[in-house]
Amino acid sequence: MAVNLKDNQQAEILQVTIALSIVADIAIVLRLISRKLKGSYALDDILAVIGLVISWGCLGLGIYMVKIGVGKHTQLSSPKDQENFFKALMAYEIVYFATLSATKLSILTFYTRLFPTRSFKIAVKIMTAVVISWFIATTLVSIFSCKPVRAFWTHEPGSTCIVSEHFYIANAVPNIITDAIILALPIHMVWKLHTSKWERVALTFIFLLGSFVVVASIIRLSQLHQVASADFMWGFNNTVIWSSVEPSVAVISSCLPTMRPVAEFILPRQWLSRSRSYKGSSQLRSYTHGTAEFVPKSSQVDEIDRMDRMDAENRRLNSYWTADTYSSNAVPLNAVGKSRYNSTTKGPSADSQDIHVETNINVSASSIIDSYLKANGFADISFDIDTPFESKYPEEISALRTAVLDANTELSDLLLGPKEIFVEYQYNYFVCMRALYQYKIPNAFPVGQEATFAEIASKTNCGEVVVRRILRYAITNRIFKEVRKGVVAHTATSKALVEDEKFRDYVGMRCEEMWQAELNTIPAMLKWPDSQDPAETGFSLANNSSDTMYRIMGQDPARAQRFSNAMAFRLTGPSLQLKYLVEGGPWQSLPSGGTVIDIGGSHGHAMVAIAEKFPSLKFIVQDLPATIAARRPIPEKYNEYISFVEHDFFTPQPIKNADVYLFRWIFHNWADIHCIRILKNLVPALGPNSKVVVSEICLPEPNTMDARQERKLRAMDVAMMTLQNAQERDKDEWISLFKRADERFSFAGVTQPEGSDLAVIVFTWNETEN
Ligand SMILES: C[S@@+](CC[C@H](N)C(=O)[O-])C[C@H]1O[C@@H](n2cnc3c(N)ncnc32)[C@H](O)[C@@H]1O
């Protein structure tokens, strides 16, 4: 065939390779923004960035090759250029293998976060090993394909080289096969799930792009023989184009599934909502995938952030768009959310979605149990007496654990149905617990031994029949076990009732005090309608008193001690840990030597936790004289930073201009009128840089949180009603409360640390307002 030496394909090469590289760059940037919106980067993001950076090497070498004559006929190039071409070709091959390998590893790592089932993880591990081996093998063969190595570019006589076409086929075929397998790996998991039309379209698009990578590798393979042709500088045109198409498209398709947060930012919300039957899902979704950390002003976290964080246990698993929709561990929450709406509109759904939910709960549960066993060095998970009271779950599994618990709760609600859910509720649980507590049944025989009902009855002065009935009910709740008919032994829970005084006092407080208050709450409301007085509560009525809970209990040292122990037990719970306040508060932004005042700070434990991390600050704990007098000493090293002073927060704040006035678990004890009084007493002390930090529950918008967690927070709200005529508050109520106290308070944001019941709500003080 006649050759026209004027033919020139260089512009085409440059246009295609540069354009694709730019699109890949944009894809990575969008991915990183999406991940930032989610809160953190993961290994797959790092690998994707590494893949991109290496792909710039491909682009650079491609441009260099064009510069030395690729895309024009070989006759036009000098021998030096031809030699340089082969040098560049070797480098190009290695960089190309590295780009593809990094991108594949990114995709595989991403998969493991989506589908953390054991079998899937094994498949991914095998593929990871294959990809790494392929990279090492092809790189070595590229370098040593000629003997001596330089013969690859010198073609010197006497040298030997492997047949390049064979090598290209030998590296391209496994590459294509691994591409196809990696693409096919999640299909089984993905397609068994129900998704909306939009998501099916998006998913299909992602898979089409993925398939295009395979197609690109095949086309590239078909072009590779040109490198061995006489007019290789001309023939390499197609190879270089397809060699850049393949990694660029791989990078783009690997990023696409992670881009939902950016899409949500840009696209109308309804485009992304799940399905019609899932009414309200867009709201849930917007919270689920909201713009966490995409915070306009440093510490300001808006409502979407807050909800995003509240749903973080879910999202830590569902860190990606597809994870949310398609991952096995994410499914329970979303599928359950969907079912929740079905249940409110048409009763519980028992469609196949629920079956997926159950399947996925089981899959996830087995991962949790595996991790738990490994972390604790146990052979089995159980309520046996050797089980430690505080179950240790590895950090990375705690999100999955919460997801399964949430999903299980919803699933069982749905399966029970609208009426049975009421019947199923354990109304008599406190009868049983109170009997165990009152008669000290757990102490009737030693842990590790057995006892008959009759023996327990004689030790506890409780009738044998009652003992048997109470215990058989308790046993259904895993408190004690019946090892043989009529003979019981301890479980971990009954052992905790014997050995853990604070837990026992919490149980006592719950069934002796709070239960009574609950029973009397509606009568109290009828007696004192709309009361905000803490002395007109269910608790007051239950005690036949017109005094407050604190004063009633303060009159009886034993009750006061039990209350204090019960609170101490609750405060050590995982969702009330102080680390959340340390991580979620504005401490970092305070000036060195800045002052933090913990109002109603009790023993100063919150200040100790913050001082540990921020020793440059000064801390003052204020509380009532009795509390300050009875306080437990803090570790000596903190005496330098933390001081204690008496102060009643219903009187004017004596310390002016502090940087932070902290209220942790204070306002929820008081109805609005009292909180407003507390705040008004603070106002004269506030300076232009003062912040008021509130560490309290921030109730979610209804139906934006998993039912189990929302149930827990709303139960707390009702508990505050029964005990103090007080309440938990949502964001709007917090803002309204502060504004009613003084218009000059400015809401600066709310942060909901992952795993915490308490949010951190910040108000600043604007002296000039009004
Ligand atoms: C629920 S505890 C919270 C304690 C601590 N802030 C925490 O987060 O653990 C309420 C605290 O408010 C204190 N308190 C109650 N009334 C007070 C008052 N009028 N002035 C100052 N402190 C008060 C109590 O002594 C108690 O330490």
The ligand as an ORCA input file, in Angstrom:
! r2SCAN-3c Opt
* xyz 0 1
  C     -27.401     15.712     85.080
  S     -26.136     16.385     86.026
  C     -24.979     16.787     84.800
  C     -23.607     16.803     85.317
  C     -22.517     17.077     84.298
  N     -22.706     18.322     83.607
  C     -22.400     15.934     83.323
  O     -22.462     16.178     82.113
  O     -22.229     14.802     83.742
  C     -26.770     17.936     86.540
  C     -25.804     18.725     87.370
  O     -26.392     19.997     87.605
  C     -26.108     20.371     88.929
  N     -27.102     21.368     89.368
  C     -28.404     21.181     89.630
  N     -28.979     22.349     89.986
  C     -28.000     23.276     89.937
  C     -27.980     24.684     90.173
  N     -29.078     25.325     90.508
  N     -26.830     25.327     90.018
  C     -25.698     24.673     89.641
  N     -25.654     23.348     89.400
  C     -26.810     22.661     89.537
  C     -26.218     19.074     89.697
  O     -25.560     19.153     90.933
  C     -25.549     18.122     88.726
  O     -24.170     18.075     88.960
*
